[in-house]
Amino acid sequence: MSQSSNPLNAVVVGYGYAGRCFHTYLIGLTPGLDLYGIVSRREEVRGKIQADLGVRTFAELGEALADPDVDVIVLATPNDQHASQTVAALAAGKHVVTDKPMCLSTEEADCMIAAADEADRVLSVFQNRRWDGDYLTVRDLLRQGTVGTPYYIEMAWEKFSPPRTWRGSHAAGGGIFIDLGSHMIDQALQLAAPVSAGFTVYARFFDRGWNTDVEDHAQCLLSFADGLNIQIIASARSRPIKPRWYALGTEGGLLKHGLDPQEKAMVAGDIDAADEADEANHVRVWQVETAASPTSTPEKRREAIVSEHVIPPQAGRWRCYYENVVAAIAGEAELIVDPRQIRPVVRVVEAAFESARCGTAVTVEVP
């Protein structure tokens, strides 16, 4: 799929936190991609956008789709709108980036993928957390065998704050599990890859007082055929906060506190200022070696030699996401976050809700 050398014109649909702080900001940093306009239904918001950013504004998505100068539609809208808006944008000949979790069902995911294929346009899902420094560091340590063969990984993302706007509505696709869990599920499936056999999903959701119809604490265990278990914890009612990562392997373990610093730096206006200089948020690795005790039979009693290391995390780089989308549209690179990779994430979300309702594990089949 080739593209001219002119920058691609992108329109962001929705100007809430995600549209304002993530998408418009990162688009503005991406070579070959221009922020052409923003869709907002609220007149006062459109006036502020024009005053602050000097870009076009649209009252409805349909207006942006009818503009022949628009190349890319970026959906930062409530989750229940992603599927229909994606299909409409693709049918209008636009490339599409939709915020996570892509959509709310595998049936919707299949329709979106089919629409992209029919339109011969790029469809991607904003899984920027694949470029979190903590994830990249843990991924590389596990792949290098630093703690042996991993058999248990715990991923926790916790805070203490009520959901705002549509995120407190189940019908709109709100809730802490979809909001934060969809990122962690994607990371988990990347860590477990290649997944060649079915795996089970066992989930428990809790509502402890925000007076909404969505969960505020969720636990989801993915159990894979090779013996790896990954526990995902997403919470809006946590004090104290658990480590972001905790992993056990046959030859040791690791843990890491703290979230990737890019979001805080980005909201402050300079994502490149993000760093993890605080050693409290560095990765701690324990490696265990066993040796036969001279005073006992080796097969019965062994003593462990434990070494501990502190490893600074890699620098994350969310800029990579949109840079790859631009390169993929130009036919210069493979799309890294392909919707076919995100369909299993949607399936795990479905299975987790099913498991929480029925109280039993649900098997997810691998195509």
C-alpha positions as CSV (number, residue, x, y, z in Angstrom):
1,M,0.0,0.0,0.0
2,S,1.9,3.0,-1.2
3,Q,1.4,6.6,-0.2
4,S,2.6,9.9,-1.5
5,S,5.4,11.8,0.2
6,N,2.9,14.4,1.5
7,P,2.1,14.1,5.2
8,L,-1.1,12.2,6.2
9,N,-3.9,14.3,7.5
10,A,-5.3,12.8,10.8
11,V,-8.6,13.6,12.5
12,V,-9.1,12.7,16.2
13,V,-12.6,11.8,17.1
14,G,-13.3,12.7,20.7
15,Y,-11.5,15.2,22.8
16,G,-11.6,13.7,26.3
17,Y,-8.5,12.6,28.2
18,A,-7.4,10.1,25.6
19,G,-8.0,12.3,22.6
20,R,-6.5,15.4,24.1
21,C,-3.5,14.1,26.1
22,F,-2.5,11.0,24.1
23,H,-3.6,11.1,20.5
24,T,-3.4,14.7,19.5
25,Y,-0.1,15.0,21.4
26,L,1.6,12.0,19.9
27,I,0.3,12.8,16.4
28,G,2.0,16.2,16.7
29,L,5.3,14.5,17.3
30,T,5.1,12.1,14.4
31,P,6.9,12.8,11.1
32,G,4.7,12.3,8.1
33,L,1.5,12.8,10.1
34,D,-0.4,16.1,10.6
35,L,-3.1,16.9,13.0
36,Y,-5.7,18.1,10.5
37,G,-8.7,18.3,12.8
38,I,-10.7,17.1,15.8
39,V,-14.4,16.0,16.1
40,S,-16.3,17.2,19.1
41,R,-20.0,17.6,19.5
42,R,-19.7,20.4,22.0
43,E,-19.6,23.9,20.5
44,E,-17.6,25.3,23.4
45,V,-15.0,22.6,23.1
46,R,-14.6,23.2,19.3
47,G,-14.1,26.9,20.0
48,K,-11.3,26.1,22.5
49,I,-9.7,23.7,20.1
50,Q,-9.6,26.3,17.3
51,A,-8.1,28.9,19.7
52,D,-5.5,26.6,21.3
53,L,-4.5,24.4,18.3
54,G,-5.5,26.2,15.2
55,V,-6.9,23.1,13.5
56,R,-10.2,22.3,11.9
57,T,-13.1,21.1,14.0
58,F,-16.1,19.0,13.1
59,A,-19.3,18.6,14.9
60,E,-19.9,15.0,13.7
61,L,-17.8,12.1,12.4
62,G,-19.7,12.2,9.2
63,E,-18.4,15.6,8.4
64,A,-14.8,14.4,8.7
65,L,-15.5,11.3,6.6
66,A,-16.9,13.5,3.8
67,D,-13.7,15.6,3.7
68,P,-11.5,14.3,0.9
69,D,-8.4,15.7,2.5
70,V,-8.7,13.4,5.6
71,D,-6.5,10.3,5.4
72,V,-6.6,8.9,8.9
73,I,-9.4,8.7,11.5
74,V,-8.3,8.2,15.1
75,L,-11.1,7.0,17.4
76,A,-10.9,8.3,21.0
77,T,-14.6,7.6,21.7
78,P,-16.5,5.4,24.1
79,N,-15.7,1.7,23.6
80,D,-19.2,0.8,22.4
81,Q,-18.8,3.1,19.4
82,H,-15.5,1.8,18.1
83,A,-16.9,-0.9,15.8
84,S,-19.6,1.1,14.0
85,Q,-17.3,4.2,13.6
86,T,-14.4,2.0,12.4
87,V,-16.6,0.3,9.7
88,A,-18.0,3.7,8.6
89,A,-14.5,5.3,8.4
90,L,-13.1,2.4,6.4
91,A,-16.0,2.4,4.0
92,A,-15.2,6.1,3.4
93,G,-11.7,5.1,2.4
94,K,-9.9,6.3,5.5
95,H,-7.2,4.5,7.5
96,V,-8.3,4.0,11.1
97,V,-6.6,3.9,14.5
98,T,-9.0,3.0,17.3
99,D,-8.2,3.3,21.0
100,K,-8.0,0.1,23.0
101,P,-9.7,-2.3,23.6
102,M,-10.6,-2.2,19.8
103,C,-14.3,-3.2,20.5
104,L,-16.5,-5.1,22.9
105,S,-16.9,-8.5,21.2
106,T,-15.1,-10.8,18.8
107,E,-18.1,-10.5,16.4
108,E,-17.4,-6.8,16.2
109,A,-13.7,-7.4,15.8
110,D,-14.3,-9.7,12.9
111,C,-16.5,-7.1,11.2
112,M,-13.8,-4.5,11.6
113,I,-11.1,-6.7,10.2
114,A,-13.3,-7.7,7.2
115,A,-14.1,-4.0,6.6
116,A,-10.4,-3.1,6.6
117,D,-9.6,-6.0,4.2
118,E,-12.4,-5.0,1.8
119,A,-11.4,-1.3,1.9
120,D,-7.6,-2.1,1.6
121,R,-6.9,0.3,4.4
122,V,-4.8,0.1,7.5
123,L,-6.6,-0.6,10.8
124,S,-4.7,-0.6,14.0
125,V,-5.4,-0.5,17.7
126,F,-3.7,1.9,20.0
127,Q,-1.7,-0.5,22.2
128,N,0.9,2.1,23.1
129,R,1.8,0.0,26.2
130,R,3.8,-2.3,24.1
131,W,6.4,0.5,24.3
132,D,6.4,0.8,28.1
133,G,9.9,0.7,29.4
134,D,8.9,-1.7,32.2
135,Y,7.3,-4.1,29.9
136,L,10.2,-4.1,27.4
137,T,12.6,-4.7,30.2
138,V,10.7,-7.6,31.8
139,R,10.0,-9.1,28.4
140,D,13.7,-9.1,27.5
141,L,14.8,-10.5,30.9
142,L,12.3,-13.3,30.6
143,R,13.3,-14.1,27.0
144,Q,17.0,-14.2,28.0
145,G,16.3,-16.8,30.6
146,T,17.4,-14.6,33.4
147,V,15.1,-16.3,35.9
148,G,15.0,-19.6,34.1
149,T,11.7,-20.8,32.6
150,P,8.9,-18.5,33.9
151,Y,5.9,-20.2,35.4
152,Y,4.1,-17.4,37.2
153,I,3.8,-13.8,36.2
154,E,1.7,-11.2,38.1
155,M,0.8,-7.9,36.4
156,A,-0.9,-5.4,38.6
157,W,-2.1,-1.9,37.7
158,E,-3.8,-0.2,40.6
159,K,-5.0,3.2,41.7
160,F,-7.7,4.7,44.0
161,S,-10.1,6.8,42.0
162,P,-13.7,6.5,40.8
163,P,-14.5,6.2,37.0
164,R,-15.4,9.3,35.2
165,T,-17.9,10.0,32.4
166,W,-18.8,7.0,30.3
167,R,-16.1,4.8,32.0
168,G,-18.6,4.3,34.8
169,S,-21.1,2.7,32.3
170,H,-21.0,-1.0,31.5
171,A,-23.1,-0.5,28.4
172,A,-20.5,2.0,27.0
173,G,-17.7,-0.4,27.7
174,G,-16.5,1.2,30.9
175,G,-15.0,-0.5,33.9
176,I,-11.5,-0.9,35.2
177,F,-10.9,-4.3,33.6
178,I,-11.5,-3.1,30.0
179,D,-9.8,0.2,30.7
180,L,-6.5,-1.1,32.2
181,G,-6.8,-4.9,31.7
182,S,-6.9,-4.7,27.9
183,H,-3.3,-3.3,27.9
184,M,-2.2,-6.0,30.3
185,I,-3.9,-8.8,28.4
186,D,-2.1,-7.7,25.3
187,Q,1.2,-7.7,27.1
188,A,0.4,-11.1,28.6
189,L,-0.3,-12.7,25.2
190,Q,2.9,-11.2,23.9
191,L,4.9,-12.7,26.7
192,A,3.2,-16.1,26.3
193,A,3.6,-16.2,22.5
194,P,3.6,-18.3,20.6
195,V,0.4,-19.7,22.0
196,S,-0.3,-22.9,20.0
197,A,-3.0,-24.5,22.2
198,G,-6.1,-23.4,24.0
199,F,-5.8,-21.7,27.4
200,T,-8.1,-21.0,30.3
201,V,-9.4,-17.8,31.7
202,Y,-10.6,-17.5,35.3
203,A,-11.8,-14.1,36.6
204,R,-13.4,-12.5,39.6
205,F,-14.8,-9.0,39.5
206,F,-15.7,-6.8,42.5
207,D,-17.8,-3.7,43.0
208,R,-16.9,-2.1,46.3
209,G,-18.5,1.3,46.4
210,W,-18.2,3.7,43.5
211,N,-22.0,3.4,42.9
212,T,-21.7,2.5,39.2
213,D,-22.7,-0.6,37.3
214,V,-19.0,-1.5,36.5
215,E,-16.4,-3.4,38.4
216,D,-13.8,-1.5,40.4
217,H,-11.4,-4.4,41.1
218,A,-10.7,-7.3,38.8
219,Q,-8.5,-10.4,38.9
220,C,-8.0,-12.6,35.9
221,L,-5.8,-15.7,35.6
222,L,-4.6,-16.9,32.2
223,S,-3.4,-20.5,32.4
224,F,-1.5,-21.8,29.3
225,A,-0.8,-25.3,28.2
226,D,2.9,-25.1,28.7
227,G,2.5,-24.4,32.5
228,L,2.8,-20.6,32.4
229,N,0.2,-18.8,34.6
230,I,-0.3,-15.0,34.2
231,Q,-2.4,-13.2,36.8
232,I,-3.8,-9.8,35.8
233,I,-5.0,-7.4,38.5
234,A,-6.7,-4.1,37.6
235,S,-8.1,-2.0,40.5
236,A,-9.5,1.4,41.1
237,R,-9.7,0.9,44.9
238,S,-6.2,-0.1,45.9
239,R,-4.2,1.1,48.8
240,P,-1.4,0.1,49.1
241,I,-0.2,-0.4,45.6
242,K,1.2,-3.8,44.5
243,P,4.3,-4.1,42.4
244,R,3.6,-3.5,38.7
245,W,5.4,-6.8,37.9
246,Y,6.2,-9.9,39.9
247,A,7.5,-13.0,38.1
248,L,8.8,-16.4,39.2
249,G,10.9,-18.8,37.2
250,T,12.8,-22.0,37.7
251,E,16.0,-20.2,38.5
252,G,14.8,-17.0,40.3
253,G,12.4,-14.2,40.1
254,L,11.9,-10.5,39.6
255,L,9.7,-7.6,40.6
256,K,9.2,-4.0,39.6
257,H,7.3,-1.1,41.2
258,G,5.8,1.9,39.4
259,L,4.2,2.7,36.1
260,D,6.0,3.8,33.0
261,P,6.7,7.5,33.4
262,Q,5.8,8.6,29.9
263,E,2.2,9.4,30.7
264,K,3.0,11.8,33.5
265,A,5.7,13.5,31.4
266,M,3.3,13.7,28.4
267,V,0.5,15.3,30.4
268,A,3.1,17.8,31.7
269,G,3.9,18.6,28.1
270,D,7.2,16.9,27.4
271,I,7.2,13.2,27.0
272,D,10.9,13.1,26.3
273,A,11.5,14.2,29.9
274,A,10.3,10.9,31.2
275,D,12.9,8.9,33.1
276,E,13.1,6.3,35.9
277,A,16.0,7.7,37.9
278,D,14.4,6.6,41.1
279,E,16.0,3.3,42.0
280,A,12.9,2.3,43.9
281,N,11.3,1.7,40.5
282,H,14.1,-0.3,39.0
283,V,13.8,-4.0,38.3
284,R,15.0,-6.3,41.1
285,V,16.1,-9.7,39.9
286,W,16.9,-12.7,42.1
287,Q,18.8,-15.6,40.6
288,V,19.1,-18.9,42.4
289,E,21.7,-21.5,42.0
290,T,21.5,-24.8,43.8
291,A,24.5,-26.9,44.9
292,A,24.7,-30.2,46.7
293,S,25.4,-29.8,50.4
294,P,28.5,-31.6,51.6
295,T,26.7,-32.9,54.7
296,S,23.7,-34.5,53.0
297,T,22.7,-36.6,50.1
298,P,22.4,-34.3,47.0
299,E,19.1,-35.7,45.9
300,K,17.5,-35.1,49.3
301,R,18.9,-31.7,50.5
302,R,20.3,-28.8,48.6
303,E,21.3,-25.3,49.6
304,A,20.5,-22.3,47.5
305,I,23.0,-19.6,46.4
306,V,21.0,-16.4,45.8
307,S,22.3,-13.4,43.9
308,E,20.4,-10.1,43.7
309,H,20.7,-7.5,40.9
310,V,19.1,-4.1,40.4
311,I,18.5,-3.3,36.8
312,P,17.4,0.2,35.5
313,P,14.5,-0.2,33.1
314,Q,14.7,0.6,29.5
315,A,13.4,3.9,28.2
316,G,9.9,3.5,26.8
317,R,9.0,5.2,23.5
318,W,5.3,5.6,22.7
319,R,6.3,7.6,19.6
320,C,7.0,4.3,18.0
321,Y,3.3,3.5,17.7
322,Y,2.3,6.3,15.3
323,E,5.6,6.1,13.5
324,N,4.9,2.5,12.6
325,V,1.3,3.3,11.5
326,V,2.7,5.9,9.1
327,A,5.3,3.5,7.8
328,A,2.7,0.7,7.3
329,I,0.3,3.0,5.4
330,A,3.3,3.9,3.1
331,G,4.0,0.3,2.6
332,E,7.4,0.6,4.2
333,A,6.9,-1.6,7.2
334,E,4.7,-4.3,8.6
335,L,2.0,-3.1,11.0
336,I,3.2,-3.9,14.5
337,V,-0.3,-3.7,16.2
338,D,-2.3,-5.7,13.7
339,P,-6.1,-6.1,14.5
340,R,-5.7,-9.8,14.1
341,Q,-3.4,-9.8,17.1
342,I,-5.9,-7.8,19.1
343,R,-8.8,-10.1,18.4
344,P,-7.5,-12.6,21.0
345,V,-7.4,-9.8,23.5
346,V,-11.1,-9.1,22.9
347,R,-11.8,-12.8,23.3
348,V,-10.0,-12.9,26.6
349,V,-12.1,-9.9,27.8
350,E,-15.3,-11.8,26.7
351,A,-14.1,-15.0,28.5
352,A,-13.3,-13.1,31.7
353,F,-16.7,-11.6,31.9
354,E,-18.2,-15.0,31.2
355,S,-16.0,-16.6,33.9
356,A,-17.0,-13.9,36.4
357,R,-20.6,-14.5,35.8
358,C,-20.5,-18.3,35.9
359,G,-17.8,-18.8,38.5
360,T,-15.8,-21.3,36.5
361,A,-12.8,-21.2,34.1
362,V,-13.5,-20.6,30.4
363,T,-11.4,-22.1,27.7
364,V,-10.2,-19.9,24.9
365,E,-9.4,-21.8,21.7
366,V,-6.5,-20.9,19.6
367,P,-7.3,-20.6,15.9
